[in-house]
Amino acid sequence: MRYVLPASLTWWSGLASVLTGIAALVLPEGDAISELTVLVARLANAGDASPATLIFVGLGLIGLRDRIERGLAGTQ
């Protein structure tokens, strides 16, 4: 379970992006969820606020954190 690291801010931002994308996918369309998805997409510097984009960006952030951590541990 090397991908689950609750002490990492990148992990939390990735998880927030994934959960927001899933919420936008399953919840009915509304003003509150639309504004939240736009905000998360802008914070993650994603191109658009579609649920698929938010989920993929979130998974990418979680994987990127792990890859950087393993790369830094290998160079020492």
C-alpha positions as CSV (number, residue, x, y, z in Angstrom):
1,M,0.0,0.0,0.0
2,R,2.7,2.5,-1.0
3,Y,0.2,4.8,-2.7
4,V,-1.7,5.5,0.5
5,L,0.2,8.2,2.4
6,P,-2.1,10.4,4.4
7,A,0.8,12.6,5.6
8,S,1.4,13.9,2.0
9,L,-0.3,17.0,0.8
10,T,-0.1,15.8,-2.8
11,W,-1.9,12.6,-1.8
12,W,-4.7,14.6,-0.2
13,S,-5.1,16.9,-3.2
14,G,-5.2,13.9,-5.5
15,L,-7.8,12.3,-3.3
16,A,-9.9,15.5,-3.2
17,S,-9.8,15.7,-7.0
18,V,-10.8,12.0,-7.4
19,L,-13.7,12.4,-4.9
20,T,-14.9,15.6,-6.5
21,G,-14.9,13.9,-9.9
22,I,-16.8,10.9,-8.6
23,A,-19.3,13.2,-6.9
24,A,-19.8,15.2,-10.1
25,L,-20.4,11.9,-11.9
26,V,-23.0,10.4,-9.6
27,L,-24.8,13.4,-8.0
28,P,-27.4,15.3,-9.9
29,E,-26.4,18.4,-11.7
30,G,-26.5,21.5,-9.5
31,D,-24.9,24.8,-8.9
32,A,-22.9,23.8,-5.8
33,I,-21.2,20.8,-7.4
34,S,-20.6,22.6,-10.6
35,E,-18.8,25.4,-8.8
36,L,-16.8,22.9,-6.7
37,T,-15.6,21.0,-9.8
38,V,-14.6,24.2,-11.5
39,L,-12.6,25.3,-8.4
40,V,-10.9,21.9,-8.0
41,A,-10.0,21.9,-11.7
42,R,-8.5,25.4,-11.6
43,L,-6.5,24.5,-8.5
44,A,-5.2,21.3,-10.2
45,N,-4.5,23.3,-13.4
46,A,-6.7,20.9,-15.4
47,G,-8.0,21.8,-18.8
48,D,-11.7,21.4,-18.0
49,A,-13.9,20.5,-15.1
50,S,-15.3,17.2,-16.5
51,P,-15.6,14.3,-14.0
52,A,-13.2,12.1,-16.0
53,T,-10.6,14.8,-16.1
54,L,-10.8,15.4,-12.3
55,I,-10.5,11.6,-11.7
56,F,-7.5,11.2,-14.0
57,V,-5.7,14.3,-12.6
58,G,-6.2,13.0,-9.1
59,L,-4.9,9.6,-9.9
60,G,-2.0,11.2,-11.6
61,L,-1.1,13.3,-8.6
62,I,-1.2,10.3,-6.3
63,G,1.1,8.3,-8.7
64,L,3.4,11.3,-9.3
65,R,3.9,11.7,-5.5
66,D,4.9,8.0,-5.3
67,R,7.2,8.2,-8.3
68,I,9.0,11.3,-7.0
69,E,9.4,9.7,-3.6
70,R,10.8,6.5,-5.0
71,G,13.1,8.5,-7.4
72,L,14.5,10.5,-4.5
73,A,15.0,7.5,-2.3
74,G,17.0,5.8,-5.2
75,T,19.5,8.6,-5.7
76,Q,20.6,8.7,-2.1
